[in-house]
């Protein structure tokens, strides 16, 4: 990972390239990154505030607290499946640390998340009348661990996809299942105990519940939640990077 820091200019250029490509030839450019979360908030506010009664106080805000980091996580994993394959030409021609590709993919999606937060926080203040509290200080440490956890998963998936192309399609299907096993559109306490145990088997649930504690309930996550998130982060990042390092010498011949 030290090599990634030495090639930080390359990482920055890869991220900027992806941002430019995403909005290339569009009139409003980066404004679309702000418009998307804004529309999500407005639509969810109308649907769940006036059409469907979800039974959760300030449900649109509750849902946005969970769905924005979920989008960062899910999009990072989907894009990471192609982070090595899609750069095969560069990998075969230039000697550089291959870690930069999954790393740049996660950083790109983190940048997208930050752009969404530019809309989210003002909407929280003025639309949902949310006020900052001391537990909000825990947001960035949780986000940092979420970033590292996502990076570990990206190392795993980017490596696996090089050897098994079906991993890309499997990831998309798995994420659809995991979304409903993550307490984003429901309170964890509102589901039966039997189903709750299944939700707790999903690592993404612990990050979502931590965000909900901080931003929705205005409390610090429990020690158990913080320890679980920390342990998951260390295990997944270590396993993902070890798997990547073990097989990366074969990437050039496989892509």
Secondary structure, DSSP 8 states (H G I E B T S, - for coil): -HHHHHTHHHHHHHHHHHHHHHTTT-SSTTHHHHHHHHHHHHHHHHIIIIIS--SSTTHHHHHHHHHHHHHHHHHHHHHHTTTTGGGHHHHHHS---THHHHHHHHHHHHHHHHHHHHHHHHHHHHTS-----GGGGHHHHHHHHHHHHHHHHHHHHHHHHHH-TTHHHHHHHHHHHHHHTSTTSS-GGGS-HHHHHHHHT-HHHHHHHHHIIIIIS-S---HHHHHHHHHHHHHHHHHHHHHHHHHGGGHHHH-
